[in-house]
């Protein structure tokens, strides 16, 4: 975790259709709106009351983007973990900005229902490495599109985790 970055885990509902595209013709990007509505108990009404909904734009890159596009639909409950990222630009002489949640992980909220998991097939070919000239000429504004920190292999391969004994089975024995 880097110093000064804000990491969040949010629980909410997909509030828009998934927008999917390929950036620079090769990097998958999926984005959607996430609504989170906290609830609190109102003693005077003797009932739970919804507080105002907060809306976030969530961006997912590469394999996560492809999986989100195939798996999520508007209205579904999800849990999203990522970091806040603010982008600034000049438009008609004024500085504009937007803040998005750059997602590391997205999944259905299993406190609200069930889902079925389908493992991705193994990659059969490695992505083409950029030439030295491409690396030298890369604009910093596109760096997030091409160098996402969460495309590294998971430190615990799924096969190793699957081979571990199930703790619930050990307790029953």
N, C-alpha and C positions, 0 to 999 in steps of 0.2 A: 504494500500500500504506500503510495506516495504522500509526502507531507503536503498539506494544504488542499487535498482533494476531498470532496464530500461523497461518501458512499451511502447508499440508501437501499433498504428493502421495503417495497411497497406491496400492499395487498389491496386489490380493487377489481374493477371490471373493465374489460376491453370496451371502450366507448366509441370506436369507429371501425370501419372496415380496414383491413391491413393494406397499407400501400407498399407495393413491392417493385423494386427496380434494380437494374444493374448499373453501378457507377463506373464510369470509364469503360463500359462494355464488358467488365469482368468481375467486379466485386459486388456481391449481393447486399442490398440494403432493404430492410423492412422497417416500417414505422407505423405506430398506432397511438391513439389517445387512450390514456388510462385514467379512469375516475376513481378516486378514493373518497369514501363517505364515512367519516367516523360517527359512531353512535354513542349516546350517553343516556343514562337513566335520569328521567325527570321525576323527582319525588312528588312534586305537586300534582302532576298528571298521572302518576303511578304507571308510567309507560316509558319505553325506549323511544328516543327522539333522534332523528337524523340531524347531524350538523351539516354545514355547507360542504358541498363536494369540491375537492381540489382536483384540478386536471393537470396531467403531465403528458408531454410528448415523449414516447419511448422509441429509441432507435436501436436496431439490432443489425449486426454485420455478419457477413459470410455464412457459414453453416447455420448459425443461430437464426439468421434472417430467413434462410430457406425453410428451416423447421417451423418457425413462427408462422410463416406464410401458409404452410400446409396444415398447421395444427389449430390455430386460434381463429375464433369468429367473434364478431361483435356481441357483447353481452355476457361473454363467458368470464367466470371468476379466475383471476390469475395472481401469482406472486412473482414480482420482478425485482431482481437485484442488479445494481449498477452504480455508476458514478454520475454526478451532475456535471454537465459540460455546457459552458456558455460560449456562443459564437457571436462575434461582433463584425459589422461591415458598415460601409458608408453607402447611403442611398439618398440621392438628391441633396447632398451636403450635410445630411444628418446621420449621426451614429445610431444604428439600429442593433438590437441584440435579441437573441432567443436562447433559452436554457432548455436542454433536453436531458433525459435520463439515458445514458449510454449503457445499454443492458449487457450484463455478463451472463445472466441466467434468467430464463423465463419458464414458468410452468403453470399448469392448471392448479388452482387452489383446492386441494383434496379435502379440506374441511367442508366444502360445498358440494362435492360430488366425486364421481370416479372417472378414470380415464384409462386408456390402454397405451402402452409404450411400444413403439416400433424402433428398433435400433437402425441407425444409418448404415448403409453398406460401406465397406472399407474403401478408401480412396485408391483408385487404380493408377492414377498418374499424379505426379507432383506438379504444383503450379510452376509456370515458367518463371525463372529468375530474371529480374530486371537487369538491363545492361548497366555498366558504370555510368554511361551518359544519362540514362533515365534517372538513376539515383541522384546524380549531381544536379539535374535540372528540375527535380521534383519541387513543386511549390509547397510550402509548409501548410497551406490551407487544405491540401489534399492528403496530408500525412495520416490523419485519422481514418481516411478511406482505405489506405493501403497497408498500414502498419497497426493493426488492432492488437492490443496486448493479450487478448484472450483467445487467440488462435493457436496458442501453444498446447501441446498435448497435456491432458490432465495428469497431475503427479501420481495418481493412483489409477492405472489402467483398469477398465471395467472387468476384464478377465480376472485380475487379481482380486478385486472386490467381490466378484461373484463366487470365488473359491473360498472365501472366508465363511466360517460357520455362522448360521443364523442365531443371534443371541436368544430369540424367543424359543428356539428348539432346545438350546442348552439349559434354559430355566426349567423346561418341562421334564427333562431327563433326571 
